[in-house]
Amino acid sequence: MIKIVDINRDTENVEFPLFMKGVFGAERDFLKQQVERLTKSHSSVRIVFTMAVELEKTTREILGRLSKNDPDRKFIAGILDIAEGYNARPREIKEIPVEARKFSPEAREGLEKAGYVVYELTGQSIRSLREAGRRFWTTWHQDFPEFEALNSSRSQVAVNPSQLFLPDSNRKTLKEQEAMVARFSKKLAKEIPGVQAIIGEAPDYVEYYTAHLDATDKHLFGKEYGYGYARTKTPTSGSDVAFVGRAFPADGLGVHYWGRDGSHDGIFAAPLVVPV
């Protein structure tokens, strides 16, 4: 959990209209999601500021397309002001250590009996893992330090290595994949109370991959998995989100980006199971 002091605004009670006449639906949905993630975030400081940078960039692009008399300008400008507030005015930031969320003994036992492998994520980032000697065969993210600095969740996370990807979850948009994971989560929670399945953030998948490699010497997202990718909810640029996978023993893991409204044969939904 973080506390941001002296940004000259109250973000706990901000409400945002859901519809903006001058903004297309996909952009409206993306902007709304970013605002909600920013104002309600309990993530690390780096994640909050990366969200603010992305929100500022998006609102500036939208403002550039609206006419001076467009009725949406005042609203969009207000959101831009909030994003700039996060980016420019914070003067005292305190990060309170968060104890890792853990499964109950009963939930963990149920997961392990069902074939899930539990690891505890420790807040690592792509950068920290890369600097520790982990290999990535993709390099574009080295030019995006904010993205590389995003931290994984501090939580126990479970994955079933024999069912890494949901069946037929490729060739779907992020929204469609989220719906599939929600249905899967509901079913799993009936079988194992106290757990839920989610689509995670990019560093969650990256740290889980390294933990599993260390424990088993086996590569998730490797040949056994058809070199597939897991789509994440982590923004990269515009409306793109990151996806993680295609691991090679000699070269390491790949991290790419794709439009949240796009689909691809090799990009799947890979549920991460976490404590409720």
Steps between C-alpha positions, in 0.01 A plus 500: 500500500627851430429841636545801274526824693446856379384464142241770564198287424282228647502192277298274725162647404553598137218396268531496123223499237491174309420655164675771305338607174823585319691184591467166324382201701832316522681815610225580748522155655879518514494848657241397758703192591818705541326756721358226721836322524673826591257639756427170672844341477665330795796405284862600536611860451656415164179347368296803609728742322521287187118501486503878543749544215286284271182684600660839434623386158157366398306807612741729317448301180121524537511874573706549185216357293212686661389837371528802729123507543455130561294442819736221607807724519431617855456146625810366321703797620393418855630146468824634352535730799466203736763301310735797501440530872638152553792558264609845612381590848563208734762614750485239770445135426494231762478136405372278775632144484223259413495147635457248224148366459487128564261215440333342798646156583177340371506695174866422437444131568206498259701675229796268532276192487352640177846533343575865571848616598518787748780759510521824691565806284729752666457826312768436237504696175619415152794730559599351836480148358694597187770667707516186715596304188163376375493482123247676276526460127291813448673834550248776416397536864849613597408831333192526724639520855160572656360179356806295597479634856143380562493266798327165526230445759600406852285192521499128476398402147401159366513366146422153370798426273308227320223750414690825461265645239122489495386285205401700191596828669723612213364707213302702757506864608606587853137562592400156374790340686402681820150355469643150455721537807205633703297188414797279582549682831137453600520126434832463682376691806215251537751216508761676713355780718719802572665531160440695181650492152617819332693627201815634661747774424813445291745482793278243671540257213870576466579436868282188509685368194838551669382344827373193316822474299707512819285238671459253214748594225199509267402790276140613510407645160761274337479222243259296714257794482538566129705811582174677581456834674289613794320829447524738794313814607816712516486806270801569279407783264169629371244223541759220477562256783795273567513127441760258636625166372687314224778381728819340370755321721792686346343842450250540779154656504326738259291805585302672225191720460176476304178697475247417771234478229717283277522121486776259402550126461782497753358724774296318764332559835721348771317531833695579813328367812531727804351520850167678532 
